[in-house]
Amino acid sequence: MKNKTLIYSDLSKNQLQHLKEYYIQTKVNSMSNEELKEFVLEIISHQINDTIGKEEEMEAWVEMSDFFGEKFEIIILEMQTKYKNDGNLQDIEVDPQKLRQELLEKNSIETEKLDMWDD
């Protein structure tokens, strides 16, 4: 008789949540400092660089502002001076759906999708 393969629906919502938390803690604890830095760099880079539309751009702006604090305005002025010949100001009025589709296509081409349960 063949054993049944367990799947997520075999667990209660609470059990699944505990399993996920256990996985996260175990995964993070197993990573080296270099792996952690690479992972965080990838996440933050995606979060800040791949913004789409005004709402996400504003969220990235607030995050950067919070991080830099009082230095933020000085940094902005430095960027404006350093890159003053770049021309036009940002035109945030873009088609978010089109950009999302382009990002999805880019991500599917550049990286293989990994199952979170594969390690």
ABEGO torsion letter per residue (X at the ends): XBBBBBBAAABBAAAAAAAAAAAAAAAAAABBAAAAAAAAAAAAAAAAAABBEAAAAAAAAAAAAAAAEAAAAAAAAAAAAAAAAAEBBBBABBBAAAAAAAAAAAAAAABBBBBAABX
